[in-house]
Amino acid sequence: MSRKTDTQNPTSHPLTQGAHHIGLTIPSVADTKAFFLNTLGYTQVGEVPDYPAAFLSDGTTMITLWQAKDPATATAFDRKNVVGLHHLALKVSDRAALATLHGKIKAAPGCEIEFAPESLGGGDIHHLMCTIPGGIRVEFIAPKP
């Protein structure tokens, strides 16, 4: 992905340095946490049991899970009609890892595959899309070989 130069200030540099964490509101911390720990191999790095909330990491990015106050009446994820998160995209090492992950997601409770690994826009990058426990849409991307 190329970055356009600011024509007003061509010497400007970004003031940020990537994502520190991604926060997701979900109906059940336990269910979504189990997916990140058991399917993706994340590590739990913290929690706030009274909230409830859990903080998980793959060693690069932290995912924070925040349970909705009243999951029974919480508005379900709607990528087409609600302003906010469309999907979360996470990078995997290669196509073999993407294929392995596809099998794990198919077997994981509460997950739904939107599409299996395929070329992204006809190019060398491959991806898959799924919905994880809690209803969040997640894309996994394997870089060019």
Contacts in CASP RR format, 6 or more apart in sequence:
PFRMAT RR
TARGET T0000
AUTHOR 0000-0000-0000
METHOD contacts of the structure
MODEL  1
MSRKTDTQNPTSHPLTQGAHHIGLTIPSVADTKAFFLNTLGYTQVGEVPD
YPAAFLSDGTTMITLWQAKDPATATAFDRKNVVGLHHLALKVSDRAALAT
LHGKIKAAPGCEIEFAPESLGGGDIHHLMCTIPGGIRVEFIAPKP
6 12 0 8 1.000
19 61 0 8 1.000
20 62 0 8 1.000
21 55 0 8 1.000
21 61 0 8 1.000
21 62 0 8 1.000
21 63 0 8 1.000
21 64 0 8 1.000
22 61 0 8 1.000
22 62 0 8 1.000
22 63 0 8 1.000
22 64 0 8 1.000
22 88 0 8 1.000
23 63 0 8 1.000
23 64 0 8 1.000
23 65 0 8 1.000
23 66 0 8 1.000
24 32 0 8 1.000
24 63 0 8 1.000
24 64 0 8 1.000
24 65 0 8 1.000
24 66 0 8 1.000
24 85 0 8 1.000
24 88 0 8 1.000
24 136 0 8 1.000
25 66 0 8 1.000
25 67 0 8 1.000
25 68 0 8 1.000
25 74 0 8 1.000
26 32 0 8 1.000
26 65 0 8 1.000
26 66 0 8 1.000
26 67 0 8 1.000
26 68 0 8 1.000
26 133 0 8 1.000
26 134 0 8 1.000
26 135 0 8 1.000
26 136 0 8 1.000
27 67 0 8 1.000
27 68 0 8 1.000
27 71 0 8 1.000
27 74 0 8 1.000
27 134 0 8 1.000
27 135 0 8 1.000
28 67 0 8 1.000
28 71 0 8 1.000
28 133 0 8 1.000
28 134 0 8 1.000
29 52 0 8 1.000
29 53 0 8 1.000
29 54 0 8 1.000
29 65 0 8 1.000
29 66 0 8 1.000
29 67 0 8 1.000
31 109 0 8 1.000
31 110 0 8 1.000
31 133 0 8 1.000
31 134 0 8 1.000
32 65 0 8 1.000
32 132 0 8 1.000
32 133 0 8 1.000
32 134 0 8 1.000
32 136 0 8 1.000
33 44 0 8 1.000
33 54 0 8 1.000
33 56 0 8 1.000
33 65 0 8 1.000
34 109 0 8 1.000
34 133 0 8 1.000
35 108 0 8 1.000
35 110 0 8 1.000
35 111 0 8 1.000
35 132 0 8 1.000
35 133 0 8 1.000
36 42 0 8 1.000
36 56 0 8 1.000
36 63 0 8 1.000
36 65 0 8 1.000
37 43 0 8 1.000
37 44 0 8 1.000
37 56 0 8 1.000
38 108 0 8 1.000
39 101 0 8 1.000
39 104 0 8 1.000
39 105 0 8 1.000
39 108 0 8 1.000
39 111 0 8 1.000
40 58 0 8 1.000
40 90 0 8 1.000
40 101 0 8 1.000
41 58 0 8 1.000
42 56 0 8 1.000
42 57 0 8 1.000
42 58 0 8 1.000
42 63 0 8 1.000
43 56 0 8 1.000
43 57 0 8 1.000
43 58 0 8 1.000
43 59 0 8 1.000
44 54 0 8 1.000
44 55 0 8 1.000
44 56 0 8 1.000
45 55 0 8 1.000
45 56 0 8 1.000
45 57 0 8 1.000
45 62 0 8 1.000
46 54 0 8 1.000
46 55 0 8 1.000
47 53 0 8 1.000
47 54 0 8 1.000
47 55 0 8 1.000
51 66 0 8 1.000
51 67 0 8 1.000
52 67 0 8 1.000
53 64 0 8 1.000
53 65 0 8 1.000
53 66 0 8 1.000
53 67 0 8 1.000
54 64 0 8 1.000
54 65 0 8 1.000
55 62 0 8 1.000
55 63 0 8 1.000
55 64 0 8 1.000
55 65 0 8 1.000
56 62 0 8 1.000
56 63 0 8 1.000
56 64 0 8 1.000
56 65 0 8 1.000
57 63 0 8 1.000
58 90 0 8 1.000
61 90 0 8 1.000
68 74 0 8 1.000
75 82 0 8 1.000
76 135 0 8 1.000
77 85 0 8 1.000
77 131 0 8 1.000
77 134 0 8 1.000
77 135 0 8 1.000
77 136 0 8 1.000
77 137 0 8 1.000
79 85 0 8 1.000
79 86 0 8 1.000
79 87 0 8 1.000
79 137 0 8 1.000
85 136 0 8 1.000
86 137 0 8 1.000
87 129 0 8 1.000
87 136 0 8 1.000
87 137 0 8 1.000
87 138 0 8 1.000
87 139 0 8 1.000
88 136 0 8 1.000
88 137 0 8 1.000
88 138 0 8 1.000
88 139 0 8 1.000
89 127 0 8 1.000
89 138 0 8 1.000
89 139 0 8 1.000
89 140 0 8 1.000
89 141 0 8 1.000
90 138 0 8 1.000
90 139 0 8 1.000
90 140 0 8 1.000
90 141 0 8 1.000
91 140 0 8 1.000
91 141 0 8 1.000
91 142 0 8 1.000
91 143 0 8 1.000
92 98 0 8 1.000
92 101 0 8 1.000
92 140 0 8 1.000
92 141 0 8 1.000
92 142 0 8 1.000
93 142 0 8 1.000
94 142 0 8 1.000
94 143 0 8 1.000
94 145 0 8 1.000
95 117 0 8 1.000
95 126 0 8 1.000
95 142 0 8 1.000
95 145 0 8 1.000
97 142 0 8 1.000
98 117 0 8 1.000
98 126 0 8 1.000
98 127 0 8 1.000
98 128 0 8 1.000
98 140 0 8 1.000
98 141 0 8 1.000
98 142 0 8 1.000
99 117 0 8 1.000
101 128 0 8 1.000
101 140 0 8 1.000
102 113 0 8 1.000
102 116 0 8 1.000
102 117 0 8 1.000
102 128 0 8 1.000
105 111 0 8 1.000
105 113 0 8 1.000
105 128 0 8 1.000
105 130 0 8 1.000
106 113 0 8 1.000
108 132 0 8 1.000
108 133 0 8 1.000
109 133 0 8 1.000
110 132 0 8 1.000
110 133 0 8 1.000
111 130 0 8 1.000
111 131 0 8 1.000
111 132 0 8 1.000
111 133 0 8 1.000
112 130 0 8 1.000
112 131 0 8 1.000
113 128 0 8 1.000
113 129 0 8 1.000
113 130 0 8 1.000
114 128 0 8 1.000
114 129 0 8 1.000
114 130 0 8 1.000
114 131 0 8 1.000
114 137 0 8 1.000
115 128 0 8 1.000
115 129 0 8 1.000
116 128 0 8 1.000
117 126 0 8 1.000
117 127 0 8 1.000
117 128 0 8 1.000
117 142 0 8 1.000
118 126 0 8 1.000
118 127 0 8 1.000
118 128 0 8 1.000
119 125 0 8 1.000
119 126 0 8 1.000
120 126 0 8 1.000
120 127 0 8 1.000
120 141 0 8 1.000
124 144 0 8 1.000
124 145 0 8 1.000
125 141 0 8 1.000
125 142 0 8 1.000
125 143 0 8 1.000
125 144 0 8 1.000
126 141 0 8 1.000
126 142 0 8 1.000
127 139 0 8 1.000
127 140 0 8 1.000
127 141 0 8 1.000
127 142 0 8 1.000
128 139 0 8 1.000
128 140 0 8 1.000
129 137 0 8 1.000
129 138 0 8 1.000
129 139 0 8 1.000
130 137 0 8 1.000
130 138 0 8 1.000
130 140 0 8 1.000
131 137 0 8 1.000
131 138 0 8 1.000
132 138 0 8 1.000
END
